[in-house]
Amino acid sequence: MRARFWSRSRRLARTGMLGLALALLACSAGKSSPSSIKAGDAGADSSGFAPFDAAFDANGDTSQPVLSTLTGTVKAPEGTIPISGALVYLVPTAPDAIPSGVYCDTCVKLEVGTPYTFSKADGSFSLGAVSLGSQMLVVQKGQFRRVRSINVTAGSVAVPVAMTTMPKKTDAAAGDTIPHMALVNGTWDAIDVSLARMGLGTIVTTTDPIFHIPTTGVDKKTAPYDYYYGDPAYVPGSKGDYTKILDDYSVLSQYHVIFLPCSWSSGTTCDTSQPAADDAKAKTNLQNFVKAGGKVYATDYSYEFVRQIFPGYVHWQEETSAIGSACLSGSWDSPAVSPDQGLTDWLAAQSITSFSVQQNWTALSGVSPQQTVDEKGNPITETPKIWVNATASSYGTIPTTVSFQQQCGRVLYSTYHTESSSSTLQPQERALLYILLEVGVCLGQVTIQ
């Protein structure tokens, strides 16, 4: 344990370390047929999202005059980081409540003539309104949604940023919703700190009871998500150990997202016994959770939650049939590149033209297509998406962040931690934020009915 601790303390001393922001969940495609433009089609902006120009009917052969243009910027809960691909629309009355537990998140269906658009890479949007007066402005990224009443007047209307900043917690009466999230607290990966820096929680500093050094953490009593403790010890403020959620589907199914950060290790090696392999209930429940629409995010030494439960999609360097065989005894860093143009554009909008992935404690060897079914139960071939590539000296250029769909849900894995010793989110942390946003996109596309 001491060897791992001192290794970790060196890691925390590094700047620019990776961190998690949000599991924001959203629709990322626009209109289809005459009533829609899919991301990447002609008419879409550089971020891949289609701008709204006028209202349209079901056939797309007429348009209503635009009486007002609403402009604004969608921000993350902490108030400064732009959110791309957020759905922005106007309706006469507030939309139905988002289900509080796991569900198949198919994209929003809008009434014919509903003005809508998507935020660009810099978070900005321009929305043409076809009626004036009091209406409901909806800004949504999956289960992150803010609904506010707005008086639409003729001409140009600048929407206050308070109306377009994603909420920090669920307050249904106020029109605010965030995903119902659970965190199985890991030994080494402080995902909750990065979540707090995104506006989801309050950061506090305590003194480590063993090594008597200041430790940055999150106030678990006020965090807008639930804690369960994994390895090794009880976490004050949690709802119990990991078996409370992983072994009981009635509990697991209450959530939209579950985080399984790096844990289950001794020193700088993985444990040979892990719930992903040894706990049959946990394995079945997580499979069913994802199929039903849940999102699972694992990092680093918790890779067995992907390898054992969703086999075949992702492959690791050094892996054998033995549990923990792919854990490296040391870490590696590298400049990174993304094959995803949307991520590149989003970073560029924040004046970030390069980033790194640091402190990778596992290494991938590649991904493989698998036969599965989509959200409608139709047979498909699913090839995991590679979001980020980097170069490890021992293995060459390899993926570091990948995701794949399983029926209505998705699985995301990164070889690096999300913790950060910096007081602000670093470029590579922001890159992971974007990836998490896009992994959470709804299934299908916005439709007009």
Secondary structure, DSSP 4 states (H G I P E B T S, - for coil): -HHHHHHHHHHHHSSS---------------TGGG---TTSTT--TTS-PPP-S---TTSS--PPP-EEEEEE-B-TTSSSB-SS-EEEEESSPPPPPPSS----BPPEE-TT--EEE--TTSEEEEEESS-EEEEEEEEETTEEEEEEEEE-SEEEE--HHHHBPPSS-BGGGTEE---EEEEE-SS--HHHHHHHTTSS-EEEEE-TTT--EEEEE-TTT-SSEEEE-SSS--TT-SSBTHHHHS-HHHHTT-SEEEE-S--EETTEE-S--HHHH-HHHHHHHHHHHHTT-EEEEEGGGTHHHHTTSTTSEEETT--SSTTTT--SS-EEEEEE-S-HHHHHHHHTTT---EEEEEE-S-EEEE--EEEE-TTS-EEEE-PEEEEEEEETTTEEEEEEEEEEETTEEEEEESB----SSSS--HHHHHHHHHHHHHTPPBS--EE-
